[in-house]
Amino acid sequence: MALSLVEPALRVAVDVTFLRMAAPPDGPAPALPEGSRVERVARCSVPFYRYLYNTVGQDYVWWLRRAAGDAEIATILADPAVSIHVLYQGGAPAGFFELERRAATGLTGAGSVNIAYFGLLPHAVGTGVGQAFLRHAIDTAWAEGCGLLTVNTCTADHPRALPNYLAAGFTRLRTVREIWPVPVRLGLNVPAHLLA
């Protein structure tokens, strides 16, 4: 008789909202604050990616990539359809976004781009950089010949995430309830209201 070992996990209940943008936003983009810049990381290392992902997501139950092994993360980072973009303020990282390009389906003639991850490091949250940084991510995706831009957010994210996406021009497609099996070994602090 074979034993099946199940990893201890917390059951986390979230409402995930899927959003899309079918055309680039109108109007000028808000400027990034003085001393800020965004750089595309040419060859993102696994440790640097983990630093960004873990630090940005520590308060929002970002767990999928934490649970992935280094080889899996390295494969994602090596994929030419994936790019990592880092916000720097005063020379230090303040946020990042990850774009994931998908091939054209024949309907639009251009592929779609998904903002797979977007967020600020804790010290940059609430400083007013978020809207300009989000617009930078949006403009970067559209500048590369995007036919449709997508993103999703959930009730574990910052409470301003969904309103900011809507204000930036995304439209809501649907919201679904998901139950995540978040491994206990990750040591994430899961708010009580999210426990299933």
C-alpha positions as CSV (number, residue, x, y, z in Angstrom):
1,M,0.0,0.0,0.0
2,A,1.5,3.3,-1.1
3,L,1.3,6.2,1.3
4,S,0.2,9.6,0.0
5,L,1.8,12.5,1.8
6,V,-0.2,15.7,1.6
7,E,1.6,18.9,2.4
8,P,-0.1,20.9,5.2
9,A,-1.9,23.9,3.7
10,L,-4.1,26.7,4.7
11,R,-7.4,27.0,2.7
12,V,-7.6,30.6,1.5
13,A,-10.8,31.9,0.0
14,V,-10.5,34.8,-2.5
15,D,-12.7,36.4,-5.1
16,V,-10.7,36.8,-8.2
17,T,-11.7,39.6,-10.7
18,F,-10.6,39.2,-14.3
19,L,-10.2,42.5,-16.3
20,R,-9.4,43.5,-19.8
21,M,-8.5,46.5,-21.9
22,A,-9.3,46.4,-25.6
23,A,-7.6,49.6,-26.7
24,P,-4.8,51.9,-25.3
25,P,-6.0,54.5,-22.8
26,D,-6.6,58.1,-24.0
27,G,-4.8,61.0,-22.7
28,P,-1.3,61.6,-21.5
29,A,0.2,59.3,-18.9
30,P,0.9,60.7,-15.5
31,A,4.6,61.3,-14.9
32,L,6.6,59.1,-12.6
33,P,7.8,61.1,-9.6
34,E,11.2,62.8,-9.9
35,G,14.0,60.3,-9.2
36,S,12.0,57.4,-10.4
37,R,12.6,55.2,-13.5
38,V,11.5,51.9,-14.8
39,E,14.0,49.4,-16.3
40,R,13.3,46.2,-18.1
41,V,15.6,43.5,-16.6
42,A,17.5,41.9,-19.5
43,R,18.3,38.7,-17.6
44,C,16.5,38.5,-14.3
45,S,18.2,36.1,-11.9
46,V,16.1,33.8,-9.8
47,P,17.3,35.4,-6.4
48,F,16.4,38.9,-7.6
49,Y,13.0,37.8,-8.9
50,R,12.3,36.0,-5.6
51,Y,13.3,39.2,-3.7
52,L,10.8,41.3,-5.8
53,Y,8.0,38.8,-5.8
54,N,8.3,37.9,-2.1
55,T,8.7,41.5,-0.9
56,V,5.9,42.9,-3.0
57,G,3.6,40.0,-2.3
58,Q,4.3,39.3,1.4
59,D,1.2,41.1,2.6
60,Y,-1.1,39.9,-0.2
61,V,-0.8,36.1,-0.1
62,W,1.4,35.9,-3.2
63,W,2.2,32.2,-2.9
64,L,2.4,30.4,-6.3
65,R,5.9,31.5,-7.2
66,R,7.1,31.1,-3.6
67,A,6.0,27.5,-3.8
68,A,7.8,26.9,-7.1
69,G,11.3,25.6,-7.3
70,D,14.2,27.5,-8.7
71,A,14.3,25.5,-11.9
72,E,10.6,26.4,-12.6
73,I,11.2,30.1,-11.9
74,A,14.4,30.0,-14.1
75,T,12.3,28.5,-17.0
76,I,9.7,31.3,-16.6
77,L,12.3,34.0,-16.6
78,A,14.1,32.5,-19.6
79,D,10.9,32.5,-21.7
80,P,11.1,35.3,-24.3
81,A,7.4,35.9,-23.9
82,V,8.0,37.0,-20.3
83,S,9.6,40.3,-19.3
84,I,10.3,41.8,-15.8
85,H,10.2,45.6,-15.4
86,V,11.5,47.2,-12.1
87,L,10.6,50.6,-10.7
88,Y,13.5,52.3,-9.1
89,Q,13.3,55.3,-6.8
90,G,16.5,56.9,-5.6
91,G,18.4,53.9,-7.1
92,A,16.6,51.2,-5.0
93,P,13.8,48.9,-6.2
94,A,10.3,50.2,-5.4
95,G,8.1,47.9,-7.4
96,F,7.9,45.6,-10.4
97,F,5.6,44.2,-13.1
98,E,5.7,41.1,-15.2
99,L,4.3,41.0,-18.7
100,E,3.4,37.7,-20.3
101,R,2.8,37.8,-24.1
102,R,0.5,35.4,-25.9
103,A,0.4,34.7,-29.6
104,A,-2.3,36.1,-31.8
105,T,-5.5,34.0,-32.0
106,G,-6.5,35.3,-35.5
107,L,-9.3,37.5,-34.2
108,T,-7.3,40.7,-33.5
109,G,-4.3,40.1,-35.7
110,A,-2.1,40.9,-32.7
111,G,-1.4,38.9,-29.6
112,S,-2.6,39.6,-26.1
113,V,-0.5,40.6,-23.1
114,N,-1.2,39.7,-19.5
115,I,0.1,41.7,-16.6
116,A,0.9,38.6,-14.6
117,Y,2.2,40.5,-11.6
118,F,2.1,44.1,-10.6
119,G,2.9,45.8,-7.3
120,L,5.0,48.1,-5.1
121,L,7.4,47.2,-2.4
122,P,6.0,48.1,1.1
123,H,7.9,51.3,1.4
124,A,6.5,52.7,-1.8
125,V,2.8,51.8,-1.1
126,G,0.8,55.0,-0.4
127,T,3.4,57.3,-1.8
128,G,1.3,58.2,-4.9
129,V,3.5,56.4,-7.5
130,G,1.1,53.6,-8.1
131,Q,-1.1,55.2,-10.8
132,A,1.9,56.4,-12.8
133,F,3.6,53.0,-12.5
134,L,0.5,51.2,-13.6
135,R,0.1,53.5,-16.6
136,H,3.8,52.7,-17.5
137,A,3.0,49.0,-17.4
138,I,-0.1,49.5,-19.6
139,D,1.8,51.7,-22.1
140,T,4.7,49.3,-22.2
141,A,2.3,46.4,-23.2
142,W,0.5,48.5,-25.9
143,A,3.8,49.8,-27.3
144,E,4.8,46.2,-28.2
145,G,1.8,45.6,-30.5
146,C,-0.6,44.3,-28.0
147,G,-4.1,43.5,-29.3
148,L,-5.7,42.9,-25.9
149,L,-4.4,43.6,-22.4
150,T,-5.5,41.5,-19.4
151,V,-4.9,41.5,-15.7
152,N,-6.6,40.0,-12.6
153,T,-6.7,40.9,-9.0
154,C,-8.3,39.4,-5.9
155,T,-9.6,40.2,-2.5
156,A,-6.2,39.2,-1.0
157,D,-4.6,42.1,-2.9
158,H,-4.3,45.7,-1.7
159,P,-7.8,47.2,-1.4
160,R,-6.9,49.9,-4.0
161,A,-5.8,47.4,-6.6
162,L,-9.3,46.9,-8.3
163,P,-10.3,50.6,-8.1
164,N,-6.9,51.5,-9.7
165,Y,-7.2,49.0,-12.5
166,L,-10.7,50.3,-13.3
167,A,-9.6,53.9,-13.1
168,A,-6.7,53.1,-15.5
169,G,-9.3,51.9,-18.1
170,F,-9.7,48.2,-17.5
171,T,-13.2,46.7,-17.7
172,R,-14.4,43.9,-15.4
173,L,-15.1,40.6,-17.1
174,R,-16.1,38.4,-14.3
175,T,-15.4,37.6,-10.6
176,V,-15.0,34.0,-9.4
177,R,-14.5,32.5,-6.0
178,E,-11.3,30.4,-5.6
179,I,-10.0,28.3,-2.8
180,W,-6.2,28.3,-2.6
181,P,-4.2,25.6,-0.8
182,V,-1.4,27.8,0.5
183,P,1.4,25.6,1.9
184,V,2.0,26.2,5.6
185,R,5.8,25.9,5.0
186,L,5.8,29.3,3.2
187,G,5.1,31.1,6.4
188,L,2.7,33.6,4.9
189,N,0.6,35.7,7.3
190,V,-2.9,35.0,6.0
191,P,-5.5,37.4,7.3
192,A,-8.3,35.6,9.3
193,H,-11.0,37.0,7.0
194,L,-9.5,35.1,4.0
195,L,-9.3,31.7,5.7
196,A,-11.9,29.2,4.3
